[in-house]
Amino acid sequence: MKQRLACHDCLILLAYVEGEVAGFKLGYAKTDGEFYSWLGGVLPDFRQLGLAKSMLEYQERWAQQQGYSLITVKTHNHFNAMLNMLVSSQYQITAIDTDKANVSLNKLHLQKSLNQSKA
């Protein structure tokens, strides 16, 4: 993890609930215009509070303010909540790495343009 982040601008977010770490989001610059949303999660006891969505929205605003025009992310088919959140936030699927033995392990590549106007 340290090696991957060493040569890149990065953003690390922590979500707290009543002083307890409840979730995190980590991303880094891939190219001049692309920010990669790499890792994130919310502990089970704190899900359904909107923490993941809040961190995603913060990451998007931050990346746009830093001059990035695109956010990319990867997820797997079996992370339904993550996939639903991304699609509902205007992320679009750009590629799929298929796992013929287990479709739930298909890796989905998604992206969102940060230059689009919000309707």
C-alpha atoms as an extended CHARMM CRD file, in Angstrom:
* protein
*
       119  EXT
         1         1  MET       CA              0.0000000000        0.0000000000        0.0000000000  PROA      1               0.0000000000
         2         2  LYS       CA              2.7650000000        2.4110000000        0.9580000000  PROA      2               0.0000000000
         3         3  GLN       CA              4.6350000000        1.6850000000       -2.2700000000  PROA      3               0.0000000000
         4         4  ARG       CA              1.5620000000        2.2780000000       -4.4380000000  PROA      4               0.0000000000
         5         5  LEU       CA              0.8570000000        5.6370000000       -2.8200000000  PROA      5               0.0000000000
         6         6  ALA       CA              4.4610000000        6.8690000000       -2.5580000000  PROA      6               0.0000000000
         7         7  CYS       CA              4.6580000000        8.4440000000       -6.0110000000  PROA      7               0.0000000000
         8         8  HSD       CA              1.1020000000        9.7470000000       -6.2830000000  PROA      8               0.0000000000
         9         9  ASP       CA             -1.1120000000       12.4810000000       -4.9450000000  PROA      9               0.0000000000
        10        10  CYS       CA             -3.5790000000       10.6800000000       -2.7170000000  PROA      10              0.0000000000
        11        11  LEU       CA             -6.6480000000       11.2620000000       -0.5840000000  PROA      11              0.0000000000
        12        12  ILE       CA             -7.3870000000        9.2480000000        2.5510000000  PROA      12              0.0000000000
        13        13  LEU       CA            -10.7770000000        9.7240000000        4.1910000000  PROA      13              0.0000000000
        14        14  LEU       CA            -11.9340000000        8.3420000000        7.5330000000  PROA      14              0.0000000000
        15        15  ALA       CA            -15.5600000000        8.3610000000        8.6700000000  PROA      15              0.0000000000
        16        16  TYR       CA            -16.2480000000        8.5170000000       12.3930000000  PROA      16              0.0000000000
        17        17  VAL       CA            -19.4490000000        7.8050000000       14.2880000000  PROA      17              0.0000000000
        18        18  GLU       CA            -19.4310000000        8.9320000000       17.9160000000  PROA      18              0.0000000000
        19        19  GLY       CA            -15.6320000000        8.9530000000       17.9530000000  PROA      19              0.0000000000
        20        20  GLU       CA            -15.2740000000        5.4630000000       16.4790000000  PROA      20              0.0000000000
        21        21  VAL       CA            -13.7920000000        4.8060000000       13.0320000000  PROA      21              0.0000000000
        22        22  ALA       CA            -16.6900000000        3.5180000000       10.9590000000  PROA      22              0.0000000000
        23        23  GLY       CA            -15.2900000000        3.5670000000        7.4270000000  PROA      23              0.0000000000
        24        24  PHE       CA            -12.5930000000        4.7510000000        5.0580000000  PROA      24              0.0000000000
        25        25  LYS       CA            -11.9550000000        5.6850000000        1.4270000000  PROA      25              0.0000000000
        26        26  LEU       CA             -8.5770000000        5.8080000000       -0.2860000000  PROA      26              0.0000000000
        27        27  GLY       CA             -7.6740000000        6.9860000000       -3.7660000000  PROA      27              0.0000000000
        28        28  TYR       CA             -4.7440000000        8.3050000000       -5.7420000000  PROA      28              0.0000000000
        29        29  ALA       CA             -3.7790000000       10.0320000000       -8.9830000000  PROA      29              0.0000000000
        30        30  LYS       CA             -3.2530000000        7.6860000000      -11.9280000000  PROA      30              0.0000000000
        31        31  THR       CA             -2.5920000000       10.2680000000      -14.6260000000  PROA      31              0.0000000000
        32        32  ASP       CA             -2.7580000000       14.0440000000      -14.8230000000  PROA      32              0.0000000000
        33        33  GLY       CA             -6.5170000000       14.0160000000      -15.3110000000  PROA      33              0.0000000000
        34        34  GLU       CA             -7.5210000000       10.7080000000      -13.7180000000  PROA      34              0.0000000000
        35        35  PHE       CA             -8.1020000000        9.9510000000      -10.0430000000  PROA      35              0.0000000000
        36        36  TYR       CA             -8.4390000000        6.2800000000       -9.0550000000  PROA      36              0.0000000000
        37        37  SER       CA            -10.7680000000        5.4170000000       -6.1860000000  PROA      37              0.0000000000
        38        38  TRP       CA             -8.8410000000        2.4110000000       -4.9170000000  PROA      38              0.0000000000
        39        39  LEU       CA            -10.1060000000        1.0940000000       -1.5800000000  PROA      39              0.0000000000
        40        40  GLY       CA            -12.9730000000        1.8010000000        0.7550000000  PROA      40              0.0000000000
        41        41  GLY       CA            -15.4680000000        0.3000000000        3.0870000000  PROA      41              0.0000000000
        42        42  VAL       CA            -17.8300000000        0.8030000000        5.9880000000  PROA      42              0.0000000000
        43        43  LEU       CA            -17.9590000000       -1.5360000000        8.9750000000  PROA      43              0.0000000000
        44        44  PRO       CA            -21.1860000000       -3.6020000000        9.1170000000  PROA      44              0.0000000000
        45        45  ASP       CA            -22.4860000000       -1.8920000000       12.2770000000  PROA      45              0.0000000000
        46        46  PHE       CA            -22.3670000000        1.4790000000       10.5000000000  PROA      46              0.0000000000
        47        47  ARG       CA            -23.8530000000        0.6190000000        7.1250000000  PROA      47              0.0000000000
        48        48  GLN       CA            -27.0680000000        2.2650000000        5.9040000000  PROA      48              0.0000000000
        49        49  LEU       CA            -26.0410000000        5.5950000000        7.4780000000  PROA      49              0.0000000000
        50        50  GLY       CA            -24.9290000000        7.1550000000        4.1990000000  PROA      50              0.0000000000
        51        51  LEU       CA            -21.2410000000        7.1450000000        5.1130000000  PROA      51              0.0000000000
        52        52  ALA       CA            -20.0280000000        5.5200000000        1.8770000000  PROA      52              0.0000000000
        53        53  LYS       CA            -22.0770000000        7.9470000000       -0.2280000000  PROA      53              0.0000000000
        54        54  SER       CA            -20.7990000000       10.9340000000        1.7690000000  PROA      54              0.0000000000
        55        55  MET       CA            -17.1860000000        9.8500000000        1.3380000000  PROA      55              0.0000000000
        56        56  LEU       CA            -17.7340000000        9.2180000000       -2.3900000000  PROA      56              0.0000000000
        57        57  GLU       CA            -19.2330000000       12.6780000000       -2.8640000000  PROA      57              0.0000000000
        58        58  TYR       CA            -16.4290000000       14.3050000000       -0.8740000000  PROA      58              0.0000000000
        59        59  GLN       CA            -13.8240000000       12.4320000000       -2.9460000000  PROA      59              0.0000000000
        60        60  GLU       CA            -15.4690000000       13.6190000000       -6.1690000000  PROA      60              0.0000000000
        61        61  ARG       CA            -15.5460000000       17.2620000000       -5.0430000000  PROA      61              0.0000000000
        62        62  TRP       CA            -11.9460000000       17.1000000000       -3.8350000000  PROA      62              0.0000000000
        63        63  ALA       CA            -10.7290000000       15.4760000000       -7.0560000000  PROA      63              0.0000000000
        64        64  GLN       CA            -12.5190000000       18.0710000000       -9.1630000000  PROA      64              0.0000000000
        65        65  GLN       CA            -11.0300000000       20.9060000000       -7.0720000000  PROA      65              0.0000000000
        66        66  GLN       CA             -7.5740000000       19.3890000000       -7.6330000000  PROA      66              0.0000000000
        67        67  GLY       CA             -8.1090000000       19.5450000000      -11.3970000000  PROA      67              0.0000000000
        68        68  TYR       CA             -8.9900000000       15.9090000000      -12.1230000000  PROA      68              0.0000000000
        69        69  SER       CA            -11.5590000000       15.4080000000      -14.8660000000  PROA      69              0.0000000000
        70        70  LEU       CA            -12.2360000000       11.6880000000      -14.3740000000  PROA      70              0.0000000000
        71        71  ILE       CA            -12.6350000000        9.2430000000      -11.4910000000  PROA      71              0.0000000000
        72        72  THR       CA            -12.1810000000        5.5370000000      -12.1340000000  PROA      72              0.0000000000
        73        73  VAL       CA            -12.9860000000        2.6270000000       -9.8370000000  PROA      73              0.0000000000
        74        74  LYS       CA            -13.1730000000       -1.1690000000       -9.9380000000  PROA      74              0.0000000000
        75        75  THR       CA            -15.5480000000       -3.4200000000       -8.0490000000  PROA      75              0.0000000000
        76        76  HSD       CA            -16.8190000000       -6.9870000000       -8.1950000000  PROA      76              0.0000000000
        77        77  ASN       CA            -20.2770000000       -8.2270000000       -9.1220000000  PROA      77              0.0000000000
        78        78  HSD       CA            -20.8920000000       -9.5170000000       -5.5930000000  PROA      78              0.0000000000
        79        79  PHE       CA            -20.5330000000       -6.0570000000       -4.0170000000  PROA      79              0.0000000000
        80        80  ASN       CA            -24.1400000000       -5.1320000000       -4.8320000000  PROA      80              0.0000000000
        81        81  ALA       CA            -24.3810000000       -2.1170000000       -2.5300000000  PROA      81              0.0000000000
        82        82  MET       CA            -21.1930000000       -0.6070000000       -3.9540000000  PROA      82              0.0000000000
        83        83  LEU       CA            -22.2460000000       -1.2150000000       -7.5450000000  PROA      83              0.0000000000
        84        84  ASN       CA            -25.7100000000        0.2660000000       -6.9310000000  PROA      84              0.0000000000
        85        85  MET       CA            -24.1980000000        3.3380000000       -5.2520000000  PROA      85              0.0000000000
        86        86  LEU       CA            -21.7870000000        3.9040000000       -8.1290000000  PROA      86              0.0000000000
        87        87  VAL       CA            -24.4230000000        3.5210000000      -10.8550000000  PROA      87              0.0000000000
        88        88  SER       CA            -26.8450000000        5.7990000000       -8.9770000000  PROA      88              0.0000000000
        89        89  SER       CA            -24.0130000000        8.3710000000       -8.7770000000  PROA      89              0.0000000000
        90        90  GLN       CA            -23.6180000000        8.4150000000      -12.5910000000  PROA      90              0.0000000000
        91        91  TYR       CA            -20.6240000000        6.0700000000      -12.8190000000  PROA      91              0.0000000000
        92        92  GLN       CA            -20.6510000000        4.1010000000      -16.0560000000  PROA      92              0.0000000000
        93        93  ILE       CA            -19.3120000000        0.6070000000      -16.6710000000  PROA      93              0.0000000000
        94        94  THR       CA            -16.4100000000        0.7500000000      -19.1340000000  PROA      94              0.0000000000
        95        95  ALA       CA            -15.1040000000       -2.8460000000      -19.0080000000  PROA      95              0.0000000000
        96        96  ILE       CA            -15.6540000000       -6.2220000000      -17.3880000000  PROA      96              0.0000000000
        97        97  ASP       CA            -13.0180000000       -8.8040000000      -16.5130000000  PROA      97              0.0000000000
        98        98  THR       CA            -14.9700000000      -12.0430000000      -16.5120000000  PROA      98              0.0000000000
        99        99  ASP       CA            -14.4910000000      -15.0070000000      -14.2170000000  PROA      99              0.0000000000
       100       100  LYS       CA            -15.9510000000      -17.9660000000      -16.1010000000  PROA      100             0.0000000000
       101       101  ALA       CA            -15.9500000000      -20.1340000000      -12.9780000000  PROA      101             0.0000000000
       102       102  ASN       CA            -17.8610000000      -17.6400000000      -10.8220000000  PROA      102             0.0000000000
       103       103  VAL       CA            -19.8250000000      -14.7460000000      -12.3320000000  PROA      103             0.0000000000
       104       104  SER       CA            -20.0610000000      -13.0220000000       -8.9430000000  PROA      104             0.0000000000
       105       105  LEU       CA            -16.2900000000      -12.5060000000       -9.1610000000  PROA      105             0.0000000000
       106       106  ASN       CA            -16.5100000000      -10.5640000000      -12.4260000000  PROA      106             0.0000000000
       107       107  LYS       CA            -14.5290000000       -7.3270000000      -12.0000000000  PROA      107             0.0000000000
       108       108  LEU       CA            -16.3250000000       -4.2280000000      -13.2290000000  PROA      108             0.0000000000
       109       109  HSD       CA            -14.4300000000       -1.1020000000      -14.3020000000  PROA      109             0.0000000000
       110       110  LEU       CA            -16.3900000000        2.1370000000      -13.9270000000  PROA      110             0.0000000000
       111       111  GLN       CA            -15.7250000000        5.8090000000      -14.4880000000  PROA      111             0.0000000000
       112       112  LYS       CA            -17.3490000000        9.1700000000      -13.9380000000  PROA      112             0.0000000000
       113       113  SER       CA            -16.5740000000       12.4150000000      -15.6970000000  PROA      113             0.0000000000
       114       114  LEU       CA            -16.1350000000       15.2610000000      -13.2300000000  PROA      114             0.0000000000
       115       115  ASN       CA            -16.7570000000       17.8470000000      -15.9570000000  PROA      115             0.0000000000
       116       116  GLN       CA            -20.3860000000       16.9100000000      -16.4890000000  PROA      116             0.0000000000
       117       117  SER       CA            -23.0180000000       19.3230000000      -15.2710000000  PROA      117             0.0000000000
       118       118  LYS       CA            -25.3550000000       18.1200000000      -12.5510000000  PROA      118             0.0000000000
       119       119  ALA       CA            -28.9730000000       18.0580000000      -13.6430000000  PROA      119             0.0000000000
